[in-house]
Amino acid sequence: MENKPIRILHVLGYFNYGGAEALVMNLFRHIDRSEIMFDFVVHSEEKGAFEKEAESMGARIFRVPQYTGKNHFKYRDAWKTLFKEHPEYAIIHGHVRSTASIYLKIAKEYGLRTISHSHSISSGSGLSAAVKNLMQKRIRHTADYFLACSHTAGEWLFGDQVVTQPNFHIMNNAIDAKQFIFDPEKREHVRQSLNLTDEFVVGHVGRLHESKNHFRLLDIFNQLQREHPDSRLVLVGDGELEESIEQRVAELGLTNKVIMLGARSDTYDLLQAMDVFLFPSLYEGLGISVVEAQASGLPCVVSTTVPDEAVITDLVTSVSLNEENAVWVEAIRTTSRDNRQETVSLKDIEDSGYDIKKVSQWYAEFINSILKK
């Protein structure tokens, strides 16, 4: 009788391009799927960007309603129905933290081992953030195992005590490093496709969300542009702030200087076209975009909120958000090189612990160790 693979149920919000989603898909692509198979629960009726690929690799995708508070019992019932109809799952891996104390508790009632994964260090601001913070406090008493993209992200979600326990692990948000290594021919091709010739290109990759601090980024670029009219800004990502960011670009008179590309699956190619990576985030669980930028040999100017775990080369210059825009502009000027060249090798990324092959091997061993207990 043929052995079936272990099926892990991963819980996501949406299945679009994003840090947690990219990590899970990278794992899924590189893990031995004859041994371990991923299925997904998403909190959206909208079909996400990764769904077609995931299904082509054998994954099943289930949907539960987005939690509003008013639909608490409907939300609980959806999870109970899922576990009743699918008793084959032994492990659930939750990447959605706001309702984790609900679905992980129900999962345990049905005999599943539970993993909670922290990808951030903030719930944002406002009333909804306060409610999320209150709800997620209970995770530390609910989950069996705890993962985080950085020590800071682990402490923030799980507390000081959990991060000292043997059931807590830091799991690097690994990348397929070979895709990012600098290639001058690819750089030339991408720059031509974006109508960039001799321009100095500042780049940013990230969701159009308050945490990424795009309005400060635009202010910094605006000052750089006044001093260096040949500079251009390339923004990769989509999100709820898209319209207001476009409006701000117009207000600053930068419409012809800023290229907004939306969400893209070819980030590794787009990074080749850039001359410096600007990342003034308000807060970060890790900042995987910074790791990717370094893998492509790209000089980076980032806020001091980016965790130390994301700084894996000497290409990173950290600047406090309290500094004036002029300080950021000076950092951009002094950090960038006259011309892009390969400064980071595949071995450098492998040695840093961010190569997906090694992390997928670790994850498989981690899953098997859980099942043996």
N, C-alpha and C positions, 0 to 999 in steps of 0.2 A: 504493500500500500504506500502510495506516494505521500511524503510528509508535506503538509501545507505550510506556507510561511506564517510567522507570527504577524498578526495584524494589529498595528498601533493606531489608536484613534486620536488624531491631532485636532485641537479645537482652535479655530481662528475667527476673527471678526469678519473680514472680507477676504477674498482670495485674489486680491490685486497686488501690484508691485508694492513692496514695503519691506522693512527690515526683517521682521519675524517671518513673513511669508517667503522672502527670498532665501532665508536660512533653511527653512523646512524644505523648500523645493530643491535647494542644493544638496541637502542630505538625501532626499528621495532619489535624485538622479544618480548619486554615487554609492548608495548603500546596496548591498547584495539583496535584490528584491526576491530572490528565490528563498531567502531566509527570513527577511523582514519586509512586510508590505505596509504602506501607509494608507489610511483612509482619513477623511476630513469631515469635520462638522463646521459649517459656516453660519454666521448670523445675518444672512442676507438672501433674498430671493433673486437678486441680481447676479448674473453669471460673471465670475471674476476672470481676470486675465490669465491666471494660471490653471484654470479648471480643465480646459481641453487637453493640455499637456499631461496633467496629473491623471486624468481618466485614460489617456492613451498608454500610460505606464501601468494601468491596472487598478488605480485607486477608485474607491467609491466616495461619493460626496453626498452628505446628508445636510439638511437645512433645519435650523431651529429659528424661532422668531427673535428679532432684536429685543432685548430686555428694556422695558420702559418703566418698570415698577408697578404700573397698573395691571400689567399682564403677568404678574408673578406666578400665579397658579397655572396659567396656560404655559408659561415657560418651563416650570417644573414638570408638567405633564408631558411636554414634548420630549424632555430628556428621559423620563421614565418609559415612555413608549419606545424610544430608540433602544434602550438597554433591554427591554423585554423582547423586542423583535430581533435583536442582534446579540445573543449571549456569547458569541464567539470571541469577544474582546476581553483580554486580560489586563491591558494597560491603556490608560488615557493620559495624553500629554497636553496640558492646557496652556495656550499662549494668550488667551483672553483672561485678564486678571479681575476685571470688575465684577463678573458673576462667577468666578471660579469657586468661591465658597459654596455656591448653590450646586453647580453641576458636578464638582468633585465629590461633594457629600453624597449626592445621589449615586454617583458611580461606585463609591465605596459600599453603599447598600446593596449593590448588585455584584459585589465581589471583585471589582477592578482595583488594580494598584494605580495610584494616582501621582502624577508629576505636575508641578506648577513651574512655569518658566517666566522669569522676569526679564523684560526687554527694555525697561525704561526706569527713570528715576523721578517721574512726576506724572500726575493725572491732569495737568493743565491748571486752569483757574476757573473760578465761578462755582455755582451751586452744584452742577453736575460732577465737578471734580471732588467736592466735599463728600458727596454721596458715594462716589467710587472709592475714595479713601476709607470711608467707614465700612463699606462692604468687603473690601479686600483685606482688611485687618485680620479676618478670620481664616485666611488661607493658611497662615502659619500653624494653625491648629487642625487643619483639614487634610492637607497634602501629605503623602508618604515620602515623596522625594522633591527636592528643590534644585532648580537650575537657574543660572543667571548669566547674562552676557558680560558682566563685570562684577567685581566685589561690591562696588557702590550700588549697582542695581539690585543685588541680592540683599544688602542691608536695608535699602529703602523699602522693598516690598515685604521681606520676611522678618526683619528685625535683627538685632545684634546677636542674639543667641543662636538662631537657626544657622547663620553662616559659619559657626564654629562646629557644627554637628557633622558627622560622617555622611549623612544623607543629603548634604548640600555640595554642589559642584559648580564650578565656573566652566561653561561650555562656550568656547570661542565662536563668534558668528563668522564661520569660515567661508572662504570664497574659492572659486575655481581659478587658482592663481595664474595658470598658464594663459588664460584669456586676457589677462590684464597687462602682461609684460609688454613694454614699449616696443613699437614697431614703426619706424619712420615712414614706410610706404603706406601703412594704414593711416597714420596721422595725416599725410598729404591728401589721401583719398577723402577722409572725413571732412577735413577743412574745405576742400573744394566743394563737397556736397552741401556745406553750410554757407558757401560764398564767403569764406574767410581766406584771405591771402596773406598779407603781411601784418594783419592786426594782432595786437596783444590780447589774448583771450583769457578772461577770468571765468572760471566755471564753478558751478554748484550743483550738487545732486541731493535731492531730499524732497519730502512731501511739502506741499504748500500749506504749512501748518504753523501755528504760532510758535511752537518750540524751535523751529528752524530760523526764526528771526529775520525773515526776508526783507522787512522794511529797513532794518539797520543795514543789511547787506546792500540794499539799493542806495542808501545814503553814503556808504563807504565807496561804492563803485562810482557814484555821481561825482564825488570829490576826485577820485582817480581819473575819471574821464575828463574833467576840467583841466587837469594837469597833463594828461596823455590822451589827446583826442582820438588816437588810433586804437584805443582799447575797446573791447566788446565784452559783453556779459552773456554767458550761456547758462540758462536755468533748465534743469532736467527734473521733472516731477509734476504731479498734479495734486489737487486737494481743494479744500473748502475756501481757501483764500485766493484762488486763481483770479477772480474778477477784481478784487480789491488790489491785488499786486499789479495787475495790468493797468488799473486806474492810476496807481502811484507812479508807475513807469511813465505814463503819459504826462502826469503833473510835473515830473522832473525833466520832461523834454527828452527822454531817453528811448523813445519808441524805435528809432532806427539804430540804437546801440545795444538793445537787449533782445536776445533770441530766446523765446520760451518754447521748449520742445515738448512739454507735457511728459506723461509717463512713458518710459522707453524700456525695452528689454535689452538694448544694446549699449548699456552704460559703459561697458569695458571698451567699446570702440570710441564713444564720445569723449571719454577721458583723454584719449590720445591727442585730440585736437586742442586741448587746453594748455595754457602756459603756467597757470597757477590756480590752485583750488582754494576758494574762500568759504569759510564755514563758521560763521559767528553765532552758533546755536546758544539758546538760552539754557537748555539742559539736554543731556544725552545719556541714555543707558550705556551706550558704547560709542556709536558713530561709525558704523560699518562703512559708510561712504568715504571716510577718511582713510580707512585701511585699504579700500579699493584704489583710492587716488595714489597712495604710497606705492602700492603694488605696480602701478603704471609708471612709477618714477616721477610723479608730479609733485612739485613743491607745494606745501599746504600752509595756509595761514588760518588758524582755528582759534576759537575762544578757549579760555582756560577751563570751561565746563566740560570739555571733552575728556573722558577718563584716560588715565595713564596707559591702560591696557590697549588703547587704540593707537598709541604712538609706538610704532615698531621700527622706525628708521629715523635718520637725522634730517629728513625732509620737512619735518613739522616745526613751525614757529607758532608758539602759543601767545595770545594777546588777551588781556583782560577786557571784558565788555565795558569796564569803567573808563578805559582809555578813549581819547578823542579819535574821531575818524582819521585825522592826520597821522596818528601813530599806526593805525591799521594800513593806511596807504603806504607809509614808509616800509612797513614789514613786507608788503606785497612787492615793493620795488627791490628790496635787498634780498628777499628770498628767491625770487624768480631768476632763472638762468637765461643767458643770451639765446640759447637754443636747446630744445628738448633732446635728450639722449637717454640711452638705457643706463640707469643708475641702480636699479634693483633687479636682482635675478630671481629665478624661480626658487632656487635654494634658500634665498633670504626669506621668502614668504613661508616656505616649508619649515624653516628653523624657527620662525616666529610663532608657530602654532596655529596659523590662520589658513592653512591649506585644507581644502575640503576632504581630501582623501584620508588624511590622518584623523580628522574630526569625525568623519563618518564611521571609521573603524572604532574609534572610542565609543561612539553612540551605540553601535551594535553590541559591544562588550558590556556597556552599561545596561542595556535592555536585557541581555541574557543573564546578567548578574541579578537583576530584579526578579526574573522568573524562577531562578534557582532558590530564592529565599522563601 
